[in-house]
Amino acid sequence: MDKAALVADPGGAASAAGGGSFGSLRAYGLALAQTPRRLARRACAATAAGEEMNRVRARSGARMARALRWWDLVGLGLGGMVGAGVFVTTGRATRLYAGPGVVVSYAIAGLCALLSAFCYTEFAVDMPVAGGAFSYLRVTFGEFAAFLTGANLIMEYVFSNAAVARSFTAYLGTAVGVDAPSKWRIPVPGLPEGFNQVDLVAVGVILLISVCICYSTKESSWVNLVLTIVHVGFILFVIGMGFKHGDKRNLTRPADPVHNPGGFFPHGAAGVFDGAAAVYLSYIGYDAVSTMAEEVERPATDIPAGVSGSVVVVTALYCLMAASMSMLLPYDAIDPEAPFSGAFMGMKGKAWVSNVIGAGASLGILTSLMVAMLGQARYLCVIGRSGVMPAWLARVNPRTATPVNASAFLGVFTAALALFTDLDVLLNLVSIGTLFVFYMVANAVVYRRYVGDTDISGAEHHHQQQQQRNRARAFLGGFSLLAVSFTAAWQLAPAGAARSGLLAALAAAAVGAVAAFQALVPQARAPELWGVPGMPWVPAASVFLNVFLLGSLDKPSYVRFGVFSAAAVLVYVLYSVHASHDAAEEGGGSGGGGAKVQDDDGCKV
């Protein structure tokens, strides 16, 4: 490092003196004194795509094996999405919001998921690395945005996996006719309520899956594929039973017509869209497939078919499940907590079907856990590569070609949570992070298309790129504001002509904003292999729908998001920005691991 650099950043002297920013208490103190300067340099540092796929990837040592094909990805997508949650969300959405129109709710939610999947696919094909949304945001919006979303997403995975593992105990008990929570969980006197039931079954399941995903990705994929095929067989069985024993009149006739409206859409369009928001979380899981991009044999063809194909298949299954359930019982007689098993329990001679449903849900939990744990390990692996977390998390085992350190660390952490923590406590901490990441990725794909890559030099290019950057930021900010306004009006405005007029005006303004942006602002880059169709309409629709769905979430979700976001910011300020600074100094550039990869205007907006 030259003298000018040392004068510009005295903290760099501490890094150079030995051990980096964390070599001694004195070095760390000097680093903390330079926090504002380092934040200004690092927070908006955006990695070039080439760096992310080469020098940054090389920090993992051995390469992950490229052994997956499109059918593996479809299986992983199905396994990640078709878990036990659909057996609960369908009943709640039907009883409380949409009625039999829940079939349309699932179709709308599937369309929203497909739009988000397109955005993920463009990034995954262009830069097939294991980082998923973390890497995509890092090459567009910079290091801090990527770290914040990545940290929330990992927490989302850990808490939801712990919750799902504990629910495995209950569904397995249903399959064998045992009250599993009371028989298989061990009460511990003296611990607070919600943390006093030890679940060794959940811990065993998590540790077993952790060993499996550490051993081999390809073998894990085959195990998932077999379990998923059997699970889909269970779902088709439930669908068939529903259509065989159901009554079409239940699609329009309530059980209590005096107190509840009838018809296929008993609560109108509002109920259908509220139902779509309620069931959308059943689709979460396809994003984990994008983290497998580094292990796909033919990314340009396999990733689009795998990601989009899994969403389409799952949408068809969900719509059929919703239709069969709506035929079994009138919507106002459905048990929102156990709709399918409750319906069959009330049928003479059909109580055994609830045991089959428990077995199918148990398999669904295993597949969703496996896919989620594969995904979370790859997120953490790439976060370790970026320099903002310890590098040992990024290591890929040369024998198994898997990120063993990240997989084992998260497996133990998840098992520790699942051992004591009650399902309800965990579920209050789940959901908003994933929708926020979907929103960010949709914005990122527009930004990258219209701003271009950040690793092209030249004064003329710099001026043009700055203009494009300002236009893209203005559009994305304004469009998000319109989406938030529409969502607020939908949730808060009293029903009536004024509300309808306001919603129509905001929707028209949003459409006009997209049309004006498309007509006036040229695209700065074209995808080489695969791109989102209908740019910028498809990602704009994804942004709008994700904002709309975010508006339907409850207060605990936002509390969780705020708490963990604040914790992530604290970790970034006290550790990650300094670790990233050290990595950049060692690499000889301002980016995460090498060449110059920072936005020319830094964090100034």
Buried (B, 14 or more C-beta within 10 A) or exposed (E): EEEEEBEEBEBBBBBBEEEBBBBBEEBBEBBBEBBEBBBEBBBBBBBBBBBBBBBBBEBBEBEBBBBBBBBBBBBBBBBBBBBBBBBBBBBBBBBBBBBBBBBBBBBBBBBBBBBBBBBBBBBBBBBBBBBBBBBBBBBBBBBBBBBBBBBBBBBBBBBBBBBBBBBBBBBBBBBEEEEBBEEBBEEEEEEEEBEBBBBEBBBBBBBEBBEBBBBBBBEBBEBBBEBBBBBBEBBBBBBEBBBEBBEEEBBBBBEEEEEBBBBBBBBBEEBBBBBBBBBBBBBBBBBBBBBBBBBBEEBEBBBBBBBBBBBBBBBEBBBBBBBBBBBBBBBBBBBBEBBBBBBBBEBEEEEEBBBBBBBBBBBBBBBBBBBBBBBBBBBBBBBBBBBBBEBEBBBBBEEBBBBBBBBBBBBEBBBBBBBBBBBEBBBBBBBBBBBBBBBBBBBBBBBBBBBBBBBEEEEEEEEBBBEBBEBBBEBBEBBBBBBBBBBEBBEEEEEEEEBEEBBEEBBEBBBEBBEEBBEEBEBBBEBEEBBBEEBBBBBBBBBBBBBBBBBBBEEBBEEBBEEBBEEBBEBBBEBBBBBBBBBBBBBEBBBBBBBBBBBBEBBEE
